[in-house]
Amino acid sequence: MAIYVYGATAQAKMTIDLLERLDIAVEGCIDKSLLLDSVLGYYVELNHQYDSEANYVLAIRNAGLRKRTFEDLSLRNFPVLVDPDAYVSKHTEVEAGTVIFAKAVLMPDVQIGQQVLIDSGAVIHSNTIIEDFVNIGANVHIGSNVLVGEGVEIGANSVVDNEVTLAPFTIIPPNSHISG
């Protein structure tokens, strides 16, 4: 399998590094503004001709922009990417386009929507639902029985206690503690 990385920023660098760790060939990067001509040695295309057979990954940190881009490209193939140093329970559901980085832990009975970014060291406990286009920062801890609404962005080192619901497109600053 080969894959195109949509984006040319820091998130693209993290994603390329993950793809290389997974021994997945990177076809190149795609971006709407040509600020860079390459990312980690991979060519950045401004006017990409989409291939219905190709695989794509959205390396876009902003949840709203990632959602709009996904809707523009929705007929494409978006595989799930999981770092080999992450733990995802076999009883966890993960939808298309989600990217899970190193040292993340997803416990049993967790549901992860599509196009979710889960950064290194994040821990998500059982009976939790993470809706589409959510960003979970590095070292975030999410308790049990939590509902994280669509497009929520949880900053690094934050804690979300058990039994909490986060409304769609809420932005949680880094180092926050959210309780019910």
Stockholm file with secondary structure:
# STOCKHOLM 1.0

chainA/1-180         MAIYVYGATAQAKMTIDLLERLDIAVEGCIDKSLLLDSVLGYYVELNHQYDSEANYVLAIRNAGLRKRTFEDLSLRNFPVLVDPDAYVSKHTEVEAGTVIFAKAVLMPDVQIGQQVLIDSGAVIHSNTIIEDFVNIGANVHIGSNVLVGEGVEIGANSVVDNEVTLAPFTIIPPNSHISG
#=GR chainA/1-180 SS CEEEEECCSHHHHHHHHHHHHTTCEEEEEECSSCSCSEETTEEEESSCCCCTTSEEEECCCCHHHHHHHHHHTTTSBCCCEECTTSEECTTCEECTTCEECTTCEECSSEEECTTCEECTTCEECSSEEECTTCEECTTCEECSSCEECTTCEECTTCEECTTCEECTTCEECTTCEECC
#=GC SS_cons         CEEEEECCSHHHHHHHHHHHHTTCEEEEEECSSCSCSEETTEEEESSCCCCTTSEEEECCCCHHHHHHHHHHTTTSBCCCEECTTSEECTTCEECTTCEECTTCEECSSEEECTTCEECTTCEECSSEEECTTCEECTTCEECSSCEECTTCEECTTCEECTTCEECTTCEECTTCEECC
//
